[in-house]
Amino acid sequence: MEVIKLKTEYIKLGQALKAAGFVESGVDAKHVIEEGKVTVNGQTATQRGKKLTDGDQVGFMGKTINITK
């Protein structure tokens, strides 16, 4: 499980995937999100720019990212 500590009010989904090392680039993030491989709080995510805030949980290929303040 990865933990991302927010430095601002939110982080975008694509940025979170990159920060956690789950993808190498924004383009890679876009593709895995479009393919339905990413969930946010248990729901399939469809927007790379979705804003994640404190308490959100991202799932990708059996891995988890927790977003905290």
mmCIF file of the N, C-alpha and C atoms, coordinates in Angstrom:
data_MODEL
# 
_entry.id   MODEL 
# 
loop_
_atom_site.group_PDB 
_atom_site.id 
_atom_site.type_symbol 
_atom_site.label_atom_id 
_atom_site.label_alt_id 
_atom_site.label_comp_id 
_atom_site.label_asym_id 
_atom_site.label_entity_id 
_atom_site.label_seq_id 
_atom_site.pdbx_PDB_ins_code 
_atom_site.Cartn_x 
_atom_site.Cartn_y 
_atom_site.Cartn_z 
_atom_site.occupancy 
_atom_site.B_iso_or_equiv 
_atom_site.pdbx_formal_charge 
_atom_site.auth_seq_id 
_atom_site.auth_comp_id 
_atom_site.auth_asym_id 
_atom_site.auth_atom_id 
_atom_site.pdbx_PDB_model_num 
ATOM 1   N N  . MET A 1 1  ? 0.842   -1.184 0.000   1.00 0.00 ? 1  MET A N  1 
ATOM 2   C CA . MET A 1 1  ? 0.000   0.000  0.000   1.00 0.00 ? 1  MET A CA 1 
ATOM 3   C C  . MET A 1 1  ? 0.884   1.243  0.000   1.00 0.00 ? 1  MET A C  1 
ATOM 4   N N  . GLU A 1 2  ? 0.571   2.149  -0.885  1.00 0.00 ? 2  GLU A N  1 
ATOM 5   C CA . GLU A 1 2  ? 1.271   3.434  -0.963  1.00 0.00 ? 2  GLU A CA 1 
ATOM 6   C C  . GLU A 1 2  ? 0.439   4.497  -0.258  1.00 0.00 ? 2  GLU A C  1 
ATOM 7   N N  . VAL A 1 3  ? 1.108   5.459  0.332   1.00 0.00 ? 3  VAL A N  1 
ATOM 8   C CA . VAL A 1 3  ? 0.421   6.587  0.963   1.00 0.00 ? 3  VAL A CA 1 
ATOM 9   C C  . VAL A 1 3  ? 0.941   7.861  0.316   1.00 0.00 ? 3  VAL A C  1 
ATOM 10  N N  . ILE A 1 4  ? 0.024   8.709  -0.127  1.00 0.00 ? 4  ILE A N  1 
ATOM 11  C CA . ILE A 1 4  ? 0.404   10.009 -0.671  1.00 0.00 ? 4  ILE A CA 1 
ATOM 12  C C  . ILE A 1 4  ? -0.108  11.067 0.291   1.00 0.00 ? 4  ILE A C  1 
ATOM 13  N N  . LYS A 1 5  ? 0.818   11.863 0.799   1.00 0.00 ? 5  LYS A N  1 
ATOM 14  C CA . LYS A 1 5  ? 0.477   12.948 1.712   1.00 0.00 ? 5  LYS A CA 1 
ATOM 15  C C  . LYS A 1 5  ? 0.266   14.213 0.883   1.00 0.00 ? 5  LYS A C  1 
ATOM 16  N N  . LEU A 1 6  ? -0.904  14.797 1.026   1.00 0.00 ? 6  LEU A N  1 
ATOM 17  C CA . LEU A 1 6  ? -1.247  15.989 0.250   1.00 0.00 ? 6  LEU A CA 1 
ATOM 18  C C  . LEU A 1 6  ? -0.444  17.205 0.707   1.00 0.00 ? 6  LEU A C  1 
ATOM 19  N N  . LYS A 1 7  ? 0.082   17.937 -0.267  1.00 0.00 ? 7  LYS A N  1 
ATOM 20  C CA . LYS A 1 7  ? 0.752   19.204 0.011   1.00 0.00 ? 7  LYS A CA 1 
ATOM 21  C C  . LYS A 1 7  ? -0.193  20.370 -0.265  1.00 0.00 ? 7  LYS A C  1 
ATOM 22  N N  . THR A 1 8  ? -1.227  20.078 -1.044  1.00 0.00 ? 8  THR A N  1 
ATOM 23  C CA . THR A 1 8  ? -2.255  21.070 -1.358  1.00 0.00 ? 8  THR A CA 1 
ATOM 24  C C  . THR A 1 8  ? -3.605  20.449 -1.008  1.00 0.00 ? 8  THR A C  1 
ATOM 25  N N  . GLU A 1 9  ? -4.678  21.073 -1.422  1.00 0.00 ? 9  GLU A N  1 
ATOM 26  C CA . GLU A 1 9  ? -6.026  20.610 -1.089  1.00 0.00 ? 9  GLU A CA 1 
ATOM 27  C C  . GLU A 1 9  ? -6.365  19.262 -1.743  1.00 0.00 ? 9  GLU A C  1 
ATOM 28  N N  . TYR A 1 10 ? -5.782  18.995 -2.931  1.00 0.00 ? 10 TYR A N  1 
ATOM 29  C CA . TYR A 1 10 ? -6.085  17.763 -3.657  1.00 0.00 ? 10 TYR A CA 1 
ATOM 30  C C  . TYR A 1 10 ? -4.935  17.389 -4.574  1.00 0.00 ? 10 TYR A C  1 
ATOM 31  N N  . ILE A 1 11 ? -4.996  16.171 -5.110  1.00 0.00 ? 11 ILE A N  1 
ATOM 32  C CA . ILE A 1 11 ? -4.081  15.718 -6.159  1.00 0.00 ? 11 ILE A CA 1 
ATOM 33  C C  . ILE A 1 11 ? -4.954  15.065 -7.221  1.00 0.00 ? 11 ILE A C  1 
ATOM 34  N N  . LYS A 1 12 ? -4.585  15.225 -8.464  1.00 0.00 ? 12 LYS A N  1 
ATOM 35  C CA . LYS A 1 12 ? -5.359  14.621 -9.544  1.00 0.00 ? 12 LYS A CA 1 
ATOM 36  C C  . LYS A 1 12 ? -4.985  13.143 -9.678  1.00 0.00 ? 12 LYS A C  1 
ATOM 37  N N  . LEU A 1 13 ? -5.942  12.358 -10.138 1.00 0.00 ? 13 LEU A N  1 
ATOM 38  C CA . LEU A 1 13 ? -5.772  10.913 -10.225 1.00 0.00 ? 13 LEU A CA 1 
ATOM 39  C C  . LEU A 1 13 ? -4.530  10.519 -11.022 1.00 0.00 ? 13 LEU A C  1 
ATOM 40  N N  . GLY A 1 14 ? -4.343  11.097 -12.182 1.00 0.00 ? 14 GLY A N  1 
ATOM 41  C CA . GLY A 1 14 ? -3.169  10.769 -13.004 1.00 0.00 ? 14 GLY A CA 1 
ATOM 42  C C  . GLY A 1 14 ? -1.865  11.070 -12.280 1.00 0.00 ? 14 GLY A C  1 
ATOM 43  N N  . GLN A 1 15 ? -1.836  12.195 -11.566 1.00 0.00 ? 15 GLN A N  1 
ATOM 44  C CA . GLN A 1 15 ? -0.641  12.574 -10.801 1.00 0.00 ? 15 GLN A CA 1 
ATOM 45  C C  . GLN A 1 15 ? -0.390  11.590 -9.663  1.00 0.00 ? 15 GLN A C  1 
ATOM 46  N N  . ALA A 1 16 ? -1.458  11.131 -9.025  1.00 0.00 ? 16 ALA A N  1 
ATOM 47  C CA . ALA A 1 16 ? -1.321  10.174 -7.923  1.00 0.00 ? 16 ALA A CA 1 
ATOM 48  C C  . ALA A 1 16 ? -0.746  8.850  -8.426  1.00 0.00 ? 16 ALA A C  1 
ATOM 49  N N  . LEU A 1 17 ? -1.216  8.389  -9.576  1.00 0.00 ? 17 LEU A N  1 
ATOM 50  C CA . LEU A 1 17 ? -0.689  7.143  -10.135 1.00 0.00 ? 17 LEU A CA 1 
ATOM 51  C C  . LEU A 1 17 ? 0.798   7.269  -10.448 1.00 0.00 ? 17 LEU A C  1 
ATOM 52  N N  . LYS A 1 18 ? 1.202   8.430  -10.965 1.00 0.00 ? 18 LYS A N  1 
ATOM 53  C CA . LYS A 1 18 ? 2.621   8.662  -11.244 1.00 0.00 ? 18 LYS A CA 1 
ATOM 54  C C  . LYS A 1 18 ? 3.421   8.766  -9.955  1.00 0.00 ? 18 LYS A C  1 
ATOM 55  N N  . ALA A 1 19 ? 2.920   9.518  -8.974  1.00 0.00 ? 19 ALA A N  1 
ATOM 56  C CA . ALA A 1 19 ? 3.637   9.724  -7.713  1.00 0.00 ? 19 ALA A CA 1 
ATOM 57  C C  . ALA A 1 19 ? 3.866   8.411  -6.969  1.00 0.00 ? 19 ALA A C  1 
ATOM 58  N N  . ALA A 1 20 ? 2.918   7.487  -7.086  1.00 0.00 ? 20 ALA A N  1 
ATOM 59  C CA . ALA A 1 20 ? 3.040   6.197  -6.419  1.00 0.00 ? 20 ALA A CA 1 
ATOM 60  C C  . ALA A 1 20 ? 3.927   5.221  -7.199  1.00 0.00 ? 20 ALA A C  1 
ATOM 61  N N  . GLY A 1 21 ? 4.286   5.612  -8.424  1.00 0.00 ? 21 GLY A N  1 
ATOM 62  C CA . GLY A 1 21 ? 5.129   4.753  -9.242  1.00 0.00 ? 21 GLY A CA 1 
ATOM 63  C C  . GLY A 1 21 ? 4.355   3.650  -9.953  1.00 0.00 ? 21 GLY A C  1 
ATOM 64  N N  . PHE A 1 22 ? 3.032   3.768  -10.017 1.00 0.00 ? 22 PHE A N  1 
ATOM 65  C CA . PHE A 1 22 ? 2.213   2.757  -10.676 1.00 0.00 ? 22 PHE A CA 1 
ATOM 66  C C  . PHE A 1 22 ? 2.265   2.889  -12.193 1.00 0.00 ? 22 PHE A C  1 
ATOM 67  N N  . VAL A 1 23 ? 2.510   4.100  -12.688 1.00 0.00 ? 23 VAL A N  1 
ATOM 68  C CA . VAL A 1 23 ? 2.688   4.354  -14.123 1.00 0.00 ? 23 VAL A CA 1 
ATOM 69  C C  . VAL A 1 23 ? 3.874   5.286  -14.287 1.00 0.00 ? 23 VAL A C  1 
ATOM 70  N N  . GLU A 1 24 ? 4.433   5.322  -15.499 1.00 0.00 ? 24 GLU A N  1 
ATOM 71  C CA . GLU A 1 24 ? 5.617   6.141  -15.729 1.00 0.00 ? 24 GLU A CA 1 
ATOM 72  C C  . GLU A 1 24 ? 5.308   7.539  -16.237 1.00 0.00 ? 24 GLU A C  1 
ATOM 73  N N  . SER A 1 25 ? 4.151   7.712  -16.873 1.00 0.00 ? 25 SER A N  1 
ATOM 74  C CA . SER A 1 25 ? 3.851   9.019  -17.458 1.00 0.00 ? 25 SER A CA 1 
ATOM 75  C C  . SER A 1 25 ? 2.357   9.307  -17.410 1.00 0.00 ? 25 SER A C  1 
ATOM 76  N N  . GLY A 1 26 ? 2.015   10.542 -17.709 1.00 0.00 ? 26 GLY A N  1 
ATOM 77  C CA . GLY A 1 26 ? 0.615   10.935 -17.779 1.00 0.00 ? 26 GLY A CA 1 
ATOM 78  C C  . GLY A 1 26 ? -0.125  10.185 -18.873 1.00 0.00 ? 26 GLY A C  1 
ATOM 79  N N  . VAL A 1 27 ? 0.575   9.902  -19.959 1.00 0.00 ? 27 VAL A N  1 
ATOM 80  C CA . VAL A 1 27 ? -0.040  9.155  -21.068 1.00 0.00 ? 27 VAL A CA 1 
ATOM 81  C C  . VAL A 1 27 ? -0.377  7.738  -20.605 1.00 0.00 ? 27 VAL A C  1 
ATOM 82  N N  . ASP A 1 28 ? 0.548   7.115  -19.856 1.00 0.00 ? 28 ASP A N  1 
ATOM 83  C CA . ASP A 1 28 ? 0.278   5.776  -19.324 1.00 0.00 ? 28 ASP A CA 1 
ATOM 84  C C  . ASP A 1 28 ? -0.923  5.816  -18.380 1.00 0.00 ? 28 ASP A C  1 
ATOM 85  N N  . ALA A 1 29 ? -0.981  6.850  -17.539 1.00 0.00 ? 29 ALA A N  1 
ATOM 86  C CA . ALA A 1 29 ? -2.108  7.003  -16.604 1.00 0.00 ? 29 ALA A CA 1 
ATOM 87  C C  . ALA A 1 29 ? -3.414  7.113  -17.388 1.00 0.00 ? 29 ALA A C  1 
ATOM 88  N N  . LYS A 1 30 ? -3.398  7.919  -18.437 1.00 0.00 ? 30 LYS A N  1 
ATOM 89  C CA . LYS A 1 30 ? -4.591  8.104  -19.256 1.00 0.00 ? 30 LYS A CA 1 
ATOM 90  C C  . LYS A 1 30 ? -5.078  6.768  -19.807 1.00 0.00 ? 30 LYS A C  1 
ATOM 91  N N  . HIS A 1 31 ? -4.158  5.949  -20.303 1.00 0.00 ? 31 HIS A N  1 
ATOM 92  C CA . HIS A 1 31 ? -4.534  4.675  -20.903 1.00 0.00 ? 31 HIS A CA 1 
ATOM 93  C C  . HIS A 1 31 ? -5.121  3.704  -19.886 1.00 0.00 ? 31 HIS A C  1 
ATOM 94  N N  . VAL A 1 32 ? -4.491  3.560  -18.719 1.00 0.00 ? 32 VAL A N  1 
ATOM 95  C CA . VAL A 1 32 ? -5.018  2.592  -17.747 1.00 0.00 ? 32 VAL A CA 1 
ATOM 96  C C  . VAL A 1 32 ? -6.361  3.049  -17.187 1.00 0.00 ? 32 VAL A C  1 
ATOM 97  N N  . ILE A 1 33 ? -6.548  4.356  -17.073 1.00 0.00 ? 33 ILE A N  1 
ATOM 98  C CA . ILE A 1 33 ? -7.840  4.881  -16.602 1.00 0.00 ? 33 ILE A CA 1 
ATOM 99  C C  . ILE A 1 33 ? -8.913  4.628  -17.658 1.00 0.00 ? 33 ILE A C  1 
ATOM 100 N N  . GLU A 1 34 ? -8.601  4.923  -18.919 1.00 0.00 ? 34 GLU A N  1 
ATOM 101 C CA . GLU A 1 34 ? -9.561  4.695  -20.008 1.00 0.00 ? 34 GLU A CA 1 
ATOM 102 C C  . GLU A 1 34 ? -9.924  3.220  -20.158 1.00 0.00 ? 34 GLU A C  1 
ATOM 103 N N  . GLU A 1 35 ? -8.988  2.339  -19.817 1.00 0.00 ? 35 GLU A N  1 
ATOM 104 C CA . GLU A 1 35 ? -9.222  0.898  -19.921 1.00 0.00 ? 35 GLU A CA 1 
ATOM 105 C C  . GLU A 1 35 ? -10.006 0.349  -18.734 1.00 0.00 ? 35 GLU A C  1 
ATOM 106 N N  . GLY A 1 36 ? -10.341 1.209  -17.771 1.00 0.00 ? 36 GLY A N  1 
ATOM 107 C CA . GLY A 1 36 ? -11.138 0.786  -16.629 1.00 0.00 ? 36 GLY A CA 1 
ATOM 108 C C  . GLY A 1 36 ? -10.377 0.007  -15.580 1.00 0.00 ? 36 GLY A C  1 
ATOM 109 N N  . LYS A 1 37 ? -9.064  0.191  -15.537 1.00 0.00 ? 37 LYS A N  1 
ATOM 110 C CA . LYS A 1 37 ? -8.220  -0.563 -14.602 1.00 0.00 ? 37 LYS A CA 1 
ATOM 111 C C  . LYS A 1 37 ? -8.020  0.141  -13.256 1.00 0.00 ? 37 LYS A C  1 
ATOM 112 N N  . VAL A 1 38 ? -8.591  1.329  -13.092 1.00 0.00 ? 38 VAL A N  1 
ATOM 113 C CA . VAL A 1 38 ? -8.369  2.112  -11.878 1.00 0.00 ? 38 VAL A CA 1 
ATOM 114 C C  . VAL A 1 38 ? -9.701  2.357  -11.174 1.00 0.00 ? 38 VAL A C  1 
ATOM 115 N N  . THR A 1 39 ? -9.684  2.226  -9.841  1.00 0.00 ? 39 THR A N  1 
ATOM 116 C CA . THR A 1 39 ? -10.871 2.534  -9.056  1.00 0.00 ? 39 THR A CA 1 
ATOM 117 C C  . THR A 1 39 ? -10.544 3.630  -8.048  1.00 0.00 ? 39 THR A C  1 
ATOM 118 N N  . VAL A 1 40 ? -11.560 4.408  -7.716  1.00 0.00 ? 40 VAL A N  1 
ATOM 119 C CA . VAL A 1 40 ? -11.458 5.407  -6.657  1.00 0.00 ? 40 VAL A CA 1 
ATOM 120 C C  . VAL A 1 40 ? -12.597 5.127  -5.696  1.00 0.00 ? 40 VAL A C  1 
ATOM 121 N N  . ASN A 1 41 ? -12.234 4.817  -4.469  1.00 0.00 ? 41 ASN A N  1 
ATOM 122 C CA . ASN A 1 41 ? -13.214 4.477  -3.436  1.00 0.00 ? 41 ASN A CA 1 
ATOM 123 C C  . ASN A 1 41 ? -14.169 3.368  -3.900  1.00 0.00 ? 41 ASN A C  1 
ATOM 124 N N  . GLY A 1 42 ? -13.607 2.384  -4.609  1.00 0.00 ? 42 GLY A N  1 
ATOM 125 C CA . GLY A 1 42 ? -14.383 1.224  -5.031  1.00 0.00 ? 42 GLY A CA 1 
ATOM 126 C C  . GLY A 1 42 ? -15.146 1.372  -6.328  1.00 0.00 ? 42 GLY A C  1 
ATOM 127 N N  . GLN A 1 43 ? -15.140 2.567  -6.912  1.00 0.00 ? 43 GLN A N  1 
ATOM 128 C CA . GLN A 1 43 ? -15.853 2.823  -8.174  1.00 0.00 ? 43 GLN A CA 1 
ATOM 129 C C  . GLN A 1 43 ? -14.849 2.973  -9.316  1.00 0.00 ? 43 GLN A C  1 
ATOM 130 N N  . THR A 1 44 ? -15.156 2.407  -10.468 1.00 0.00 ? 44 THR A N  1 
ATOM 131 C CA . THR A 1 44 ? -14.270 2.543  -11.619 1.00 0.00 ? 44 THR A CA 1 
ATOM 132 C C  . THR A 1 44 ? -14.122 4.019  -11.976 1.00 0.00 ? 44 THR A C  1 
ATOM 133 N N  . ALA A 1 45 ? -12.877 4.455  -12.107 1.00 0.00 ? 45 ALA A N  1 
ATOM 134 C CA . ALA A 1 45 ? -12.583 5.854  -12.429 1.00 0.00 ? 45 ALA A CA 1 
ATOM 135 C C  . ALA A 1 45 ? -12.510 6.028  -13.940 1.00 0.00 ? 45 ALA A C  1 
ATOM 136 N N  . THR A 1 46 ? -13.025 7.156  -14.430 1.00 0.00 ? 46 THR A N  1 
ATOM 137 C CA . THR A 1 46 ? -12.995 7.415  -15.870 1.00 0.00 ? 46 THR A CA 1 
ATOM 138 C C  . THR A 1 46 ? -12.339 8.748  -16.200 1.00 0.00 ? 46 THR A C  1 
ATOM 139 N N  . GLN A 1 47 ? -11.978 9.535  -15.197 1.00 0.00 ? 47 GLN A N  1 
ATOM 140 C CA . GLN A 1 47 ? -11.395 10.857 -15.434 1.00 0.00 ? 47 GLN A CA 1 
ATOM 141 C C  . GLN A 1 47 ? -9.981  10.937 -14.860 1.00 0.00 ? 47 GLN A C  1 
ATOM 142 N N  . ARG A 1 48 ? -9.015  11.181 -15.729 1.00 0.00 ? 48 ARG A N  1 
ATOM 143 C CA . ARG A 1 48 ? -7.632  11.306 -15.280 1.00 0.00 ? 48 ARG A CA 1 
ATOM 144 C C  . ARG A 1 48 ? -7.475  12.502 -14.351 1.00 0.00 ? 48 ARG A C  1 
ATOM 145 N N  . GLY A 1 49 ? -8.283  13.549 -14.560 1.00 0.00 ? 49 GLY A N  1 
ATOM 146 C CA . GLY A 1 49 ? -8.184  14.767 -13.768 1.00 0.00 ? 49 GLY A CA 1 
ATOM 147 C C  . GLY A 1 49 ? -9.036  14.761 -12.509 1.00 0.00 ? 49 GLY A C  1 
ATOM 148 N N  . LYS A 1 50 ? -9.612  13.610 -12.154 1.00 0.00 ? 50 LYS A N  1 
ATOM 149 C CA . LYS A 1 50 ? -10.445 13.535 -10.944 1.00 0.00 ? 50 LYS A CA 1 
ATOM 150 C C  . LYS A 1 50 ? -9.626  13.997 -9.736  1.00 0.00 ? 50 LYS A C  1 
ATOM 151 N N  . LYS A 1 51 ? -10.222 14.873 -8.938  1.00 0.00 ? 51 LYS A N  1 
ATOM 152 C CA . LYS A 1 51 ? -9.534  15.406 -7.769  1.00 0.00 ? 51 LYS A CA 1 
ATOM 153 C C  . LYS A 1 51 ? -9.677  14.448 -6.597  1.00 0.00 ? 51 LYS A C  1 
ATOM 154 N N  . LEU A 1 52 ? -8.534  14.055 -6.031  1.00 0.00 ? 52 LEU A N  1 
ATOM 155 C CA . LEU A 1 52 ? -8.512  13.172 -4.869  1.00 0.00 ? 52 LEU A CA 1 
ATOM 156 C C  . LEU A 1 52 ? -8.195  13.999 -3.634  1.00 0.00 ? 52 LEU A C  1 
ATOM 157 N N  . THR A 1 53 ? -8.929  13.766 -2.566  1.00 0.00 ? 53 THR A N  1 
ATOM 158 C CA . THR A 1 53 ? -8.725  14.509 -1.325  1.00 0.00 ? 53 THR A CA 1 
ATOM 159 C C  . THR A 1 53 ? -8.484  13.534 -0.175  1.00 0.00 ? 53 THR A C  1 
ATOM 160 N N  . ASP A 1 54 ? -8.278  14.084 1.007   1.00 0.00 ? 54 ASP A N  1 
ATOM 161 C CA . ASP A 1 54 ? -8.000  13.297 2.202   1.00 0.00 ? 54 ASP A CA 1 
ATOM 162 C C  . ASP A 1 54 ? -9.034  12.179 2.383   1.00 0.00 ? 54 ASP A C  1 
ATOM 163 N N  . GLY A 1 55 ? -8.560  10.964 2.558   1.00 0.00 ? 55 GLY A N  1 
ATOM 164 C CA . GLY A 1 55 ? -9.439  9.826  2.786   1.00 0.00 ? 55 GLY A CA 1 
ATOM 165 C C  . GLY A 1 55 ? -9.761  9.008  1.554   1.00 0.00 ? 55 GLY A C  1 
ATOM 166 N N  . ASP A 1 56 ? -9.460  9.524  0.367   1.00 0.00 ? 56 ASP A N  1 
ATOM 167 C CA . ASP A 1 56 ? -9.729  8.767  -0.862  1.00 0.00 ? 56 ASP A CA 1 
ATOM 168 C C  . ASP A 1 56 ? -8.768  7.588  -0.976  1.00 0.00 ? 56 ASP A C  1 
ATOM 169 N N  . GLN A 1 57 ? -9.231  6.537  -1.643  1.00 0.00 ? 57 GLN A N  1 
ATOM 170 C CA . GLN A 1 57 ? -8.433  5.342  -1.843  1.00 0.00 ? 57 GLN A CA 1 
ATOM 171 C C  . GLN A 1 57 ? -8.487  4.956  -3.319  1.00 0.00 ? 57 GLN A C  1 
ATOM 172 N N  . VAL A 1 58 ? -7.318  4.756  -3.903  1.00 0.00 ? 58 VAL A N  1 
ATOM 173 C CA . VAL A 1 58 ? -7.200  4.406  -5.318  1.00 0.00 ? 58 VAL A CA 1 
ATOM 174 C C  . VAL A 1 58 ? -6.732  2.963  -5.424  1.00 0.00 ? 58 VAL A C  1 
ATOM 175 N N  . GLY A 1 59 ? -7.376  2.195  -6.298  1.00 0.00 ? 59 GLY A N  1 
ATOM 176 C CA . GLY A 1 59 ? -6.973  0.823  -6.549  1.00 0.00 ? 59 GLY A CA 1 
ATOM 177 C C  . GLY A 1 59 ? -6.501  0.649  -7.975  1.00 0.00 ? 59 GLY A C  1 
ATOM 178 N N  . PHE A 1 60 ? -5.409  -0.125 -8.139  1.00 0.00 ? 60 PHE A N  1 
ATOM 179 C CA . PHE A 1 60 ? -4.879  -0.382 -9.482  1.00 0.00 ? 60 PHE A CA 1 
ATOM 180 C C  . PHE A 1 60 ? -4.119  -1.702 -9.473  1.00 0.00 ? 60 PHE A C  1 
ATOM 181 N N  . MET A 1 61 ? -4.616  -2.676 -10.222 1.00 0.00 ? 61 MET A N  1 
ATOM 182 C CA . MET A 1 61 ? -3.947  -3.971 -10.396 1.00 0.00 ? 61 MET A CA 1 
ATOM 183 C C  . MET A 1 61 ? -3.559  -4.604 -9.044  1.00 0.00 ? 61 MET A C  1 
ATOM 184 N N  . GLY A 1 62 ? -4.482  -4.593 -8.100  1.00 0.00 ? 62 GLY A N  1 
ATOM 185 C CA . GLY A 1 62 ? -4.246  -5.211 -6.806  1.00 0.00 ? 62 GLY A CA 1 
ATOM 186 C C  . GLY A 1 62 ? -3.449  -4.373 -5.819  1.00 0.00 ? 62 GLY A C  1 
ATOM 187 N N  . LYS A 1 63 ? -3.073  -3.165 -6.241  1.00 0.00 ? 63 LYS A N  1 
ATOM 188 C CA . LYS A 1 63 ? -2.323  -2.251 -5.373  1.00 0.00 ? 63 LYS A CA 1 
ATOM 189 C C  . LYS A 1 63 ? -3.246  -1.128 -4.911  1.00 0.00 ? 63 LYS A C  1 
ATOM 190 N N  . THR A 1 64 ? -2.889  -0.483 -3.802  1.00 0.00 ? 64 THR A N  1 
ATOM 191 C CA . THR A 1 64 ? -3.724  0.561  -3.246  1.00 0.00 ? 64 THR A CA 1 
ATOM 192 C C  . THR A 1 64 ? -2.901  1.804  -2.940  1.00 0.00 ? 64 THR A C  1 
ATOM 193 N N  . ILE A 1 65 ? -3.509  2.961  -3.185  1.00 0.00 ? 65 ILE A N  1 
ATOM 194 C CA . ILE A 1 65 ? -2.940  4.247  -2.774  1.00 0.00 ? 65 ILE A CA 1 
ATOM 195 C C  . ILE A 1 65 ? -3.932  4.883  -1.811  1.00 0.00 ? 65 ILE A C  1 
ATOM 196 N N  . ASN A 1 66 ? -3.463  5.271  -0.653  1.00 0.00 ? 66 ASN A N  1 
ATOM 197 C CA . ASN A 1 66 ? -4.288  6.016  0.302   1.00 0.00 ? 66 ASN A CA 1 
ATOM 198 C C  . ASN A 1 66 ? -3.866  7.472  0.255   1.00 0.00 ? 66 ASN A C  1 
ATOM 199 N N  . ILE A 1 67 ? -4.830  8.360  0.159   1.00 0.00 ? 67 ILE A N  1 
ATOM 200 C CA . ILE A 1 67 ? -4.568  9.801  0.122   1.00 0.00 ? 67 ILE A CA 1 
ATOM 201 C C  . ILE A 1 67 ? -4.822  10.358 1.533   1.00 0.00 ? 67 ILE A C  1 
ATOM 202 N N  . THR A 1 68 ? -3.816  11.042 2.093   1.00 0.00 ? 68 THR A N  1 
ATOM 203 C CA . THR A 1 68 ? -3.962  11.602 3.438   1.00 0.00 ? 68 THR A CA 1 
ATOM 204 C C  . THR A 1 68 ? -3.491  13.053 3.455   1.00 0.00 ? 68 THR A C  1 
ATOM 205 N N  . LYS A 1 69 ? -3.954  13.769 4.468   1.00 0.00 ? 69 LYS A N  1 
ATOM 206 C CA . LYS A 1 69 ? -3.528  15.163 4.659   1.00 0.00 ? 69 LYS A CA 1 
ATOM 207 C C  . LYS A 1 69 ? -2.160  15.215 5.288   1.00 0.00 ? 69 LYS A C  1 
# 
